[in-house]
Amino acid sequence: MNKKILISIMNDLAKDRPVFYSEADFQHALAWKIREKYGNVTIRLEKGVGDDQYIDIVIGNGEIYIELKYKTCKLTKDDTGVVVQGECFGLKNQGAQDNSKYDFWKDVERVQASENGGYAIFLTNDHLYWGSDNEGYSAEEFAINEGREMCNVKKMAWNLKNGKTKKGKRNKCIEINLKDPLKWETYKNLEGGYDNEVFKYLLVDSPPK
């Protein structure tokens, strides 16, 4: 599998499943679509690869890792849920964009640490991910906005003032090795006059370090 094929799979998936209830729903649907494409390929979900580390989708005995993020913004019409292909979706504002950006880059770092690398996918209908660079904010180094240049980025850390430190599991720096600018692809525009009806995804090809 290469990036071009994975984009093709995402395009096919958007036709069948324009919206997901949760990240787990997205994970299962994508794995199913990959199986349709590749037949009898081995696919495992939430496979442990180390101390308290799990990969969302592992294809072919660990040959390809895929990590996923699915973050939502309120999807409504007249303050009610929307019906898409016969199913009612009432997605909520999940917020916490800074933490989610950190977690995504942590996914990229985890994939790059594997023997063969893989991919990290961030799917969302929240424009604050693809449209904001966080300049001047604590999470500016973790920005995932459209067009961000990555060729000189090796280490990311929180931009915290007055000697403050980030507490909990997100306190560590992240080291990555990428060369291409970030590019968001349109996953699906529901075109129903809904709030936050455009879904986009960022697909990062993560070769091993």
BELWOCOR-V78390 format. One record per residue. N is the residue number from 1. RES is the residue in one small letter. NEAR is the number of other C-alpha atoms within 12 Angstrom. Layout:
N,RES,NEAR / N,RES,NEAR
This chain:
1,m,23 / 2,n,20 / 3,k,22 / 4,k,14 / 5,i,18 / 6,l,29 / 7,i,28 / 8,s,21 / 9,i,27 / 10,m,36 / 11,n,23 / 12,d,22 / 13,l,28 / 14,a,30 / 15,k,19 / 16,d,22 / 17,r,29 / 18,p,35 / 19,v,40 / 20,f,36 / 21,y,25 / 22,s,22 / 23,e,23 / 24,a,20 / 25,d,20 / 26,f,32 / 27,q,34 / 28,h,24 / 29,a,29 / 30,l,39 / 31,a,33 / 32,w,28 / 33,k,28 / 34,i,33 / 35,r,22 / 36,e,17 / 37,k,19 / 38,y,18 / 39,g,14 / 40,n,12 / 41,v,21 / 42,t,20 / 43,i,30 / 44,r,28 / 45,l,29 / 46,e,24 / 47,k,22 / 48,g,17 / 49,v,22 / 50,g,12 / 51,d,8 / 52,d,10 / 53,q,18 / 54,y,23 / 55,i,37 / 56,d,36 / 57,i,39 / 58,v,35 / 59,i,32 / 60,g,22 / 61,n,17 / 62,g,27 / 63,e,24 / 64,i,36 / 65,y,44 / 66,i,47 / 67,e,44 / 68,l,43 / 69,k,40 / 70,y,37 / 71,k,40 / 72,t,37 / 73,c,29 / 74,k,28 / 75,l,35 / 76,t,26 / 77,k,21 / 78,d,13 / 79,d,14 / 80,t,16 / 81,g,20 / 82,v,26 / 83,v,21 / 84,v,26 / 85,q,15 / 86,g,11 / 87,e,15 / 88,c,18 / 89,f,27 / 90,g,27 / 91,l,32 / 92,k,23 / 93,n,21 / 94,q,20 / 95,g,21 / 96,a,17 / 97,q,33 / 98,d,30 / 99,n,28 / 100,s,29 / 101,k,40 / 102,y,34 / 103,d,33 / 104,f,35 / 105,w,43 / 106,k,33 / 107,d,37 / 108,v,40 / 109,e,37 / 110,r,37 / 111,v,40 / 112,q,31 / 113,a,27 / 114,s,27 / 115,e,18 / 116,n,24 / 117,g,34 / 118,g,38 / 119,y,43 / 120,a,38 / 121,i,43 / 122,f,43 / 123,l,42 / 124,t,47 / 125,n,41 / 126,d,32 / 127,h,29 / 128,l,27 / 129,y,42 / 130,w,31 / 131,g,22 / 132,s,24 / 133,d,26 / 134,n,23 / 135,e,17 / 136,g,15 / 137,y,17 / 138,s,25 / 139,a,32 / 140,e,25 / 141,e,34 / 142,f,39 / 143,a,38 / 144,i,40 / 145,n,31 / 146,e,25 / 147,g,20 / 148,r,28 / 149,e,19 / 150,m,25 / 151,c,15 / 152,n,16 / 153,v,21 / 154,k,20 / 155,k,20 / 156,m,28 / 157,a,28 / 158,w,30 / 159,n,23 / 160,l,17 / 161,k,12 / 162,n,7 / 163,g,8 / 164,k,11 / 165,t,17 / 166,k,20 / 167,k,11 / 168,g,8 / 169,k,13 / 170,r,23 / 171,n,20 / 172,k,19 / 173,c,23 / 174,i,28 / 175,e,26 / 176,i,33 / 177,n,27 / 178,l,27 / 179,k,17 / 180,d,19 / 181,p,21 / 182,l,27 / 183,k,24 / 184,w,29 / 185,e,28 / 186,t,26 / 187,y,32 / 188,k,29 / 189,n,23 / 190,l,27 / 191,e,15 / 192,g,17 / 193,g,14 / 194,y,26 / 195,d,28 / 196,n,29 / 197,e,33 / 198,v,30 / 199,f,36 / 200,k,37 / 201,y,37 / 202,l,40 / 203,l,40 / 204,v,42 / 205,d,37 / 206,s,34 / 207,p,29 / 208,p,22 / 209,k,19
